[in-house]
Amino acid sequence: MIESAKKRILLVEDEALIALAKRQVLTSAGYEVTVAHTGEKALEIFSGSLIPDLVLMDIDLGPGIDGTEAAAMIVKNHDLPIVFLSSHTEKEYTDRAEQITSYGYVVKDSSNTVLLASIKMAFRLHDAANALRRNEAELQEAQQMALLGRWDYRHRHDDLQWNPMIYRIFEIDETAFEATYGAFLAAIHPEDRETVNTAWQKSLQDQQPYEIEHRLLMDDGRIKWVRENCRTDFDETGQPIHSIGIVQDITARQEIQQRLTEQTVRLNDVMENMLDLVAITDMDGSFLFAGRSHERLGYPVSSLVGRNVMDYVHPDDLAYVVQEFATFVQSKRDSTVEYRYRRADGSYAWLETKARLLDGNDTTPPRILFNTREITERRNLTHKHLALADAAFTLQTCTAETINYTDIAQTAQYISGATFAALNIFHSNQESFTTQAIAGLSEHIQRASALLGFSIIGRTWSYDPAREAALGENRTTVFPSLGALASGSFSASIADKITQAFHLREVVIIRIATTTGILGDFTLFFAEENHLQSKDLVETYSSMVGIALERITTEQQNARLIQEKETLLREVQHRIKNNIHTMTSLLSLHADTVTDAAASTAIRDAESRLRSMQVLYDQLYRSTSQEGGSLVTYLQSLVRQIVDLFPTGNEVAASVASPSERCEESLTMSAKQLSTVGLIVNELVTNAMKYAFPASRSAGGGGTEAPAIHVSVDCPDGAVTISVEDNGTGLPETFDPENPAGFGLVLVNAMVEQLEGTLRYESGPATGSAGTRVVVRFAPDISPSPP
């Protein structure tokens, strides 16, 4: 399908949040949206070049012009639909809106579905109104071209009203005409007055419309021929109230018909054996000649001559055909059109007609030659190909939740021409199948279920060896009757009941299969003398359905495997976390039993390092993604646990924060990098707890400031900066950052090098206090999300 340009919608709403929400809904639905918060701004937009296709107008717009006033100004100069969107449901508001436009009134708390449906309906109503105006203009033009006039007669007052075209046809001065039925009869040729009056009186007596052709006698002795059609409305007692009629000047047609009668006979002899429908009309489209081939449509040739070709065109195609005909007459160029034409039995055939102008001369006016062939089968085949293309798109995009078995059965029914179509889906064990859907008239399906004694849709059938043997390896199998297929639970007696009830004849089964096996079948039932149509298309469709069913099954299996994998992964992570917890618990117990202070400290250090890994795994285990996690969240949990390992940990204030809200919310890293960073922070915080706060100060014996450790995380220029700062005693004068003495700082240097980062120590004045600050900077392997 070719996409058209986006529809432009002007949303007039003074509440910014509501406007933002509605704009998002409309944009998601494919519309281009402009927002105006006041009536004045909405009017200003209409002074520009980009005029909206529709206005969604709030009524209350605060000070200034309200919504109804703005809408009235808009529709005064612009033809477009306006839908009112308001929280008011009072009648006075709806009445105000309806006085301006009737394209819709949506209450603000209505669902988005209601809003979008109202907008679509407004566009359709606007298109319909435009089409109606075009049709009215075309009708007036057609009346002028056809010399067609209209009259109204009010019986009780003997009041006859003619439109100007009738005065023109009758050549009567409108100001001098006495508008009565008697005056009308006086204008008719004297020899035809009784015939016309008899037809009129009979139509009133029978309460039926009438049609008659008669002559008019002009003042100068000329004779005109007219055709009249009339219908009458009656009251409950059967008395006539109002009659409406049309009068068409057919003088030229009558004259031409008379001159061409002999030519028609001779031409018919030549053309009576032609396969195409050949006709000649006057320039108004009235038949002057119709070949005998028209009898294939059920019309005797004599019934066509004198009628207009437009009389038989399908109502939905009439405006298009009339327009094409007018264009052809004006341009005088050959023209070809496709349209539906009514057969004598009321059905419609698709025809392709080529028109050619036959130039006239001094004695013969110009005429039109129509060469027509029936293209019903070609059109049906084209539509079936289109239906197949639409079905292909649907099947490619459907899922187990959205697949529509009823639509699939209906498509198979349409393509095949079947009376009923059943979709059967085989179970994975190939020992049974279920009738998922049936296409056909719903009342017939219900009736069939009543005859069988059970519902067909959803019925599961056991494997039937006789049925499978009859089908064999065939892709398509045709059975002369339902009885020929009956076996097992579907007995011949039931088959006979169904066959007689619905006049069934042929039954066709088309396998739904892929390379992996048979997934189901279409069982097609044909009534009367109908047979399988478009076999290749139906088989192609069954292959498409098979591929879709196989894909959906594969997707379901893959989804189950992914779920199982995720469950297993979480179980592994859970066990790793528990194992680390067990190890830290063992180290803690061991440290409590060791009397040597250095050994106890070493064990505590090892415990804290393991605990950093434990915190990381705990975060990954709780996260929806195991590939990485938030750095800030990880450190907030880690730092507090490290501090609490020390006996004086409850006396030290520990905090982790980020000066940038963006970093705190979106800075993520891989699990590997988080583990490395955790070890670095663990060593730095552990060193601070060991050496920054002398025992006398931590016990409250000295110092003016409570012990504190603060970890800061920032992400300037895409890099990560982690600062670990304490307010303790600072670094000793003998400290050499290039050659740290302890194992912990050696480990820090190694980890920073692994990160390809930098490490900086600051103490005393550089920190703004007596404490120590260690700054680590590196590039993350997962960049922070953009702001």
N, C-alpha and C positions, 0 to 999 in steps of 0.2 A: 504494500500500500504506500502511495506517495504521501509523505507528510506535508501538511500545509503549514503556513506561517503561524506562529503562536498567537493565540487570541490575547489582546491587550485588555486588562481590567483596571479600572480606576477604583481604588478602595478609599472611600471618604469616611474617616473614623477619627474622632478627636482624642480617643484614649490610645496612647502610644503602645501600651502592652497588648491591647486587643488587636490593634492594627498589625503589630509585629506577628502575633499568633496567626491571624487570618491570612496575612501575606505568605507565611510559611506554608500553610495548607494549600493556598492557591498556586504557589510556585511549584510545590511538589506534584500538583495535579497537571502541570504543564502549561500554566498560564504565565504571561508576562504582566507583572503587577506594578502599578504606580500608586503611591499613597498620598492622600491629601488630608490634612487634619482640620481644615475649615472649609466652609462652603465657598468662601472667596477664593481660596487656593484651587478648589475644584474648577471653578469657572475660569480661572487664569489658565489652567491646563488646556481647556478647550479653545483658548485663543492661539495656541501653538499649532505645530504641524502634525504632531503625533496624536491623533484623536483616538481615544479608547474604543474598543468594540462593545464594552459593557461597563456600567457603573454599579458598584456595590455601595449603596448610600445609607449611612446612619441618619437617623432623624434628628436626634439631639446633638448639636455640634457646638454647644456653648454659646458665648456671645457672638452676635453677628447673624449671618444668614443661616437658617436651619436647613435640614436635609430636604424637606419638601419644597422649600422655596428654591434652593439650588437646582433640584431636579426639574422644577417647572421651567426655570430659565434654560436648562440644558436641552430639554425636549422641544423647546420652542424653535431652536435653530439646528438641532441635530436629530437624525433618525437612528436611535440605538436603544437597546433595552436597558432599563434601570430596575435593579432589584433592591428593595429596601431591607436593611439589616438593623434591627432595633430590639431593645429589651422591652419595649412597650407592646402589650397585647390588647390595650383598650381599643374599643370600637372607634373612638374619635381619631386615633392615630392611623388605624387601618383605612378608615374612610378617607382621610387626607391623602394618604398614599395612593389609594385607588383612583382618586380624582385626577391624578397626574399620569399614572401608568399602571398597567395591569400585568406586568411581567413577573411579579413575585414579591412576597413579604416574608422574610425569614426572621424568626426570633433568635436573639443572640445565643441563648443557651441550647439551641438545637445542635444536633451532632454535625460533624464535618460532612458526613454522608448526605444529610439533608441539604446543607449549604451547596455542595457541589452538584447535587441533583437539581436544585432550584436554578443554579446558574446554567446548567445544560438545557433545562426546560426553557429558560428565558431566551437562550440563543435559538432554540428550535421554534418558539413562538414568533420571534422576530423574523426568522427566515420564512416561516409560514405566512406571516403578514405581508412580507415583501412579495412572496410568490402569488398571494391572492391579488395584490395590486397589479402585478404583471398580468395575471390571468384576466382581470377585469379590463385592462387596457387592450389585451389581445382580443377579448370578446367584442369590445366596441369596434376594433379594427376589422374583425371578421364580419361583424354585422354590416359595416360599410361596404366591404368587399363583396359580400353575398347579397346586398340589397335586401336586408332582413329587417323588418320592423316588428314592434311589440305593442300589444293593446291590452287594456284592462276594462272590464265591464262589471259595474255594480248593479245587480238585477233589481233590487228594491227601489232604487232611484232612477233606473234606466239611464245610468251615467256611463258613458263610453269615453275612455281616454286613449288617444293615439300618441305614439311618440313621433318625432319629426320625420322619421324615415317612411312611415306609412303615408303621411300626407304627400311626401315626395313620390311614393309609388302610385297613389291614387290620383296625383296631380290635382289636389284640392287645396284651396286657400284655407289655412287653419282658422282665420278669423271669420270666415263665412260658413263654416261647417257646423251643423247642429249635431252635437255629439250624442246621438241616440242610435238604438239598434235599427230603427226604421230608416234613418238617414244613411246608415251603412248599407242596407239592402238596396237603397236607391242608387248607390254608386256601382252596383254589380250589373253585369250584362243582363238584359231582360230575360234572355233564354236560360240563364243559369240561376236566377233568383230563387225559384222554387226548389231547385236541387240543393242550394246552399242552405235555405231555411229548413228544409226537411232534415238535412244532416245535423243542423244545429239543434232542432227540437228533439231528434232521436238521441243525441248525446245527453240532453238534459233528462230525457225519460229513462235512459239506460244508466245514467250517471257514469258515463264512460267518455274518455277523450275522443276527439274526432280529427280527421285529416281529410282535406279536400282540395282539389285544384279546380279553379274556375276562371272565367274571363271578366275583365273590366272593360266598359265601353267609354272611351274618352270623348270629350266634347267635339273633337275634330273627326270623329269616326274611327280613330285607331282602336285596335284591340290589344289589350295586355292580358297576359296569363299570370296568375299568382297561385301560390300554394299556401294554404292556411292549416295551422295546427292549433288546437285549443284543448284546455282542460278546465274543469269547473269544480269549485268547492261547494259542498252542500251542508246544510245544518242538520240537526238530529232528526228533524221531521222529513228530510229528503228534499227540502226546498233549496233551489240554487241561490247562492250568496254572491259568489265572486268568480268570474271567468277570466282566464289569462290566455292570450293567444299570440301567435307570430304570423306574420305575412311576409312572403318572399316573392320578389319579382322573378318569375321564371320565363318571361317572354322570350328572351334570347335563347334560352335552352329549348323551349318548345319549337321555335323556328328552326334552330339547328337540328333538333331531333327529327323534325319533319323532313328536312333536306337530306339528312344522312340515313334515313330508314333503309333506302335501297342499298346504299353503300355498306351499311352494317350487315345486311344479309350476305352480300358478296364477300365482304371481309371475313365474316364468320366462317364461311366455307373454307377459306384459306387457313384460318387460325384454329379451327375447332380441334385439330389433332395436336396442337402444340402443348408441350408439357408445362411451360410457364404460363402464369396468369397474365393475359394481355388485355389492356383496356385503353380506351381513348376517352378523355374528358374535355369539357370546356375549360376556360381559364379560371372558373370558379371551383372546379373539381367535381362537377356533376357528370355522371356516366353518360357518354354518347354511344359508346360501344363497349361490350364486355364479352370476351371470348368464352366459349363453352367450358374451358378449363376451370372457370369459377364454380362450376357445379361440384368440383371436388370439395369446396367449402360448404356445400349444401344449398347454394342459392340457384334458383332458375335464372337464366340470363335475363328473362323478361322482367324480373323483379328488381334488377339492378339499374337498368337504363332509366335515367331520370333522377336517380338517387345520388347523393353526394358521397364521395369516397370517405369523407370524414365520419359518416354516420356509423361506420362499423369499427372505427379505431377504439382501442381500449381507453377508458377514461383517463388512466394514469399516463398514457402516452399522447393524449390528444393535443395538449398545449405544445409539446415538442414537435409533433408532426405538422400542426398548423403553422408554427413558426418556420419550419423548414420549407413548407409549401410556399409561404409568402416570400421567403428569401429566393426560392427558385423562380417564382413568377417575376420577381423584380430583377434578378440577375440574368435570367434566361440561360443559365448554364446547367448542364446535366447535373443531376443530384441523385444520391443514393441514401436511403434511410432504412433503418431496421425498427420494427414496431410490432405490436400485437394487434391482431385483427379478429373480430368476432365471427365465428362460424354460425351457420344457421341453427345448430343445436345449442348455442349459447356458450360453448367452449371457445378458447382463443388459440390461434395459431400464430407463431412468429413468422413474419414475412420480411423479405428484403426487396425493396422496390427501387427501380431506377427510373427516373423521370426525364423525358426529353421533350423539348418544345418543338411542335410542328408549326412552322410559319404559315400564316394565312395569306390570302390574296384579296382581290376586289370582291369576290363572291363568297369566299370561305374565311371565317375568322380563325385566328390562331387556336390551336388545340394542344393538348398534352398527351403524349404517349407514355403509358406506364407498362413496364415489363417487370413482373413480380414472380418471385419463387418462394416456396415455403422453406424456412430454415429452422423449424422447430427442433428437429433432432440435433442440428449443429449448435443451436443456442443451449439446449439442455446439456450437451456434452461439454461446452465451454463452462457452463455453471458448475458442472460436476468437477471439472479440473480446478476451478477456483475453490470449490468446497474442499477438494483434496489438499490444495496448498494451505488453506486455513487450518485444516486438521493437522497437517504436518507440523506447522508452527506450534500448535497447542500441544501435540504429543511430545515435541522436543523439549518443551519447557515445563511440562506437568511433573508433579511429584506424587508420592504415595498418598499425600494428604489432599492434593488438588485434582487428581485424575477423575474424570467424569465419565463413568461407564455408560450412562444414558445418552450423552452426546455422541459417544463412540458408536453405539447401536443406531442412533438416528442418522449419523453420517453414512453408515453402511446401508441403511434402508434407502436413503436418498440416491446414493450412487448406483445401487443395484436395481432400483425401481420396485422393490419388494413391497408387499402389503404390510408384512410384519418382519422384524429382524430381531433375533435373539443373540445376545453376546454371552457365550459360555467360557468360563475360565477354568482350566484344569488345575487340580491341586498338585503339589510337588511330588506326591507319591504316585501320580498318574493312575490312581485307582478310582477317582471320582472327579466330578466337576460341578461347578455352581453356575446357574444362570444369573449373571450379575445385572442384566438390564434387558428390557424389551422395548422396541420402538414400534409405534403404531398408534391408532386411536385409543385413548385411555379407556373409553367405555368398552371397547372391544376386548382389551386386555383383561379388564375386570370380569367381563362376561365369560371369557375363556377360563379364568381361574375358578369361576363358579361352576362351570361344566366339569372341570377336572376335580374339584373338591379341595384344592389347595392353591396357594399363591405360587405363581410361576417364578416371579422375581425373587431371588434369594434361595430358590430350591436347589438342593444338592442331589445329584444323580450318581448312582453307583456305576462303576465300570461295566459296560455292556459289550461283551465279546461279539455279539451279532452286529451291533452298530459299528464297532471298530473294524470288523472284517469287511463290512460293506463299504466302508470308507477306504480301507487299504492304505496305500501310499499316495493316493491322489491328492493333489492340492485342492481341486474343486470336484465335488460329486453332485450330480443332478439326479433326484428321485422323482418319478412321475407323480407321486402322491405322498401324503403323510403316512398313509397306511403301509407303504413300502418300507418305511423307516421304523415302523412300530415294532417293539420287542421289549422284553424285560418288564419293567414297571410301567412302561407306556404301552398299554395294550392296543390291539387293533380296534376294539370297540370304542375306546376313548378317542382314537385317531379319527374314526368315522364320525363321531359326534362333532368334533372340532371342524372337520372338513365340510360337513353339511351346514354347520352353523355359519361359517364364514366363506363358503363357496371356494375353498382352497383347491389348488391343483398342484402345481410344481413346488417341490421343496429342494433347496440347494444348500449344501454345507461347504463352507470354505474354511480351510484350516488356517489358524494363526500359529505360525511356526517360525523358528529361527534355527541356526546351526546347532543349537543345544537341544532342540527337541520341540514337541508340540506343546504350546502354551494354552491353546483354546481353539474356538472356532466361532464363525458366524453361521447361524442357521436362519436361512431366508425363506419366507413363505410367500407364495404368489397366488392371488385370487384370479378366478375366471381364466381368461386366455393370456394373461401376462406371463412374461418369461424374463429370465435374467438379462439385464442390460449392462453394458460396460464391464464385461467380465475382467478384462485386464486391469481396469481401474480398481475394481473391488479387490482383486488379488494384491495389487500394489498397496492398497490401504491396509489389508490384513497384515502384510509384511511390516508396514510402519507401526501398526499397533503392537505386533510381536516385538519389534525392537524397543518400543517404549516400555512394554511390560518387563522385558529382560533388563533394561536399564534401571528401572525402578527397583526390581528385585536385587540387582547388584548394589545399588545405592543403599538399600536397607541392610544388606549384609556388611557393606563397608562401614556403615554407621555403627553396627553392633561391634565390629572389630575395633573401631576407634574407641568406643566406650569401654571395651574390655581392656584395651591398652592403657587408657587413662586410669582405670581402676587399679591395674597392676602397678603402674608407675607411682601412684599415690601410696600404695601398700609398701613398695620398696622404700620410698622416702620416709614413710612412717617408721619403718624398721630401722633405717639409718639413724633417724632422729632419736629413737629409743636407745639404740646402741651407744650413741654419743652421750646421751644422758646417763646411761649406766656407767660409762667410763669416767665421766666427771664426778659421779657419785662415789666411785671407788677411789679416785684420786683425793676427793675431799675427806673420805674416811681415813685414807692412808696418811694424809697430812696431819690429821688430828692425833694419830698414834705415834708419829715420829717425834723423838725428843730433840734431835739435832735441828737447830734453827735454820741453818743453811739448807739442809735437806727439805725441811718443811716448806721453806720459801720456794725452792725449785719445784716442789710438787704443786704448790699453789699456782705458780706461773704456768705450769703445764695445764692445770685445770682451767685457768682463765682462757688459755689459747683454744682448748677444746670447746669451752663454752661459747666463744665467738662463732665457731662452726655450728654449734647447736642452735644458737639464735638464728643464724642464716637458714639452716634447714627448716626450722620451725616456720620462718617467714615464707619460704618456698612452698612448704607443705600446705599452708593456709591460702596461698595465692592461687588464682585461676590459671596462671602461667608459671611453669617451672623453669623457664629459660633465664629469668632474671627477676629483679625486684627493685624496690625503692631504696635508695641509699640512706635518706634521712630516716625513714621508718626503721631500717635495720640498725642504725647507730643509736637511735633513741632507746631501743630495747637493750642493745649490747652494753652501752656505757653504764647504765644503772646496775646491770647484773655484775659487771666487773667491780664497781665501787662496793657493792654489797658483799663481795667476797672477803673484804678486809674487816677486822674487828671494829675499826672506827668508821666504817662506811656510813653508818647512820648519822654521823656528825658532819659529813661532807655533802654539800649541795652540788648535784650533778645535773647538767642540762645539755640538750642538743637542739639546735635551731638553725634556721637559714634566714639570712637577711632578705633573701629574694623569695617571695611567695611562689613564683613560678618554679624555682629549683625544688622547693619543698614538696610541691605537688607532682612534678613530672620527671625529676631526675632519676633515671633507671639505669642499671648496669646488669651485666651478665652475672650468673652465679659465681663464675671463676673469679671475676674481678672483685665482686663483693667480698669473697672469702679473703682475698689478699688485703683489701682495705681493712677488713675486720681485724686481721692479725696486727696491722700497723697501729690502728687505734687502740687495740688491746694493750700493746706494749707501752704506748705513750701514756695511757691512762693509768696502767699499773705502775710505771715509774713515778708518776705524779703522786699516787697514793703512798708509795714507799718513801719517797725522799722530799716531797714538797712541804709536808706538814710535820714539823717536829712533834714529839709526843706531848710536850708541855702545852703547845698551842692547841692541838686537837683535843686535849683534855680540858681546855678552858683556862689553862694556866697562864696564857700570854697572848699577845696580839690583839688588834682592835677590830679585826674583820674575820667573820666565820669562814672556815675552809670551803673552797668552791672550785669545781672543775667545769669548764664550759667548752663544748665542741661546736664549732660553727662550720656550716657547709654552704659554699657559694659556687656559682657556675658562670663566671664572666667569660665572654668570648668563646663559649663552647667548651672550655676547660673546667676542671673540677678543682676547687681549693678547699682543703680540710684543715682547720686550725684547732689544735688542742691546747687550751690555755688554763693555767692555774694561778691562784693568788698566793702561792707559797713563798718559800725563801729564795727562789731563783737558782740558777746554775752556779756551781762552784767555779772559782777563778781558774782552776786547773782543767776545766772541761774542754776537750778538743773534739769538735764535731766531725773532723775528718777521721779521727781514730777513737771512737767511743770504747769505753772500757767494758761495759756489761754486755752479756749475750743478747739481752733484749734489744738494745740499740743497734747491735750488729745485725740482728734479724730485721729491724726496721729499715736499715740501709739497703739490705738485700731485697726486701719487698718493694721499696720505692724504685730501686733499679729495675726490678721486674716490670713495674708499671711504666717504665721509661719516663719517670717524673723527677721532680726536684724536691729537696728537703732543706728547710731553713729553721735554725734555732734562734730564738730571741729571748733576752732576759733583762730584767731591771728596767732602765728608762725606755728601752725600745718597746716594752709592753705597756707602758703607762702605769705600771705597778711594780712591786718587788718580785712578782712571780715569773713564770716561764711560759713562753708560747712556742709551739712547734707547728710549722706550716708545711703541708704536703700539697703539691700541685701536680696534676697529671691529666691526660686526655681520656675520657670515658670511652668504652667500646660500644656503648649505646647512648647516643646523643640525647640531650634533653629535648622534649617536644617543643615546637615553636609556640610563642605566646599567642 
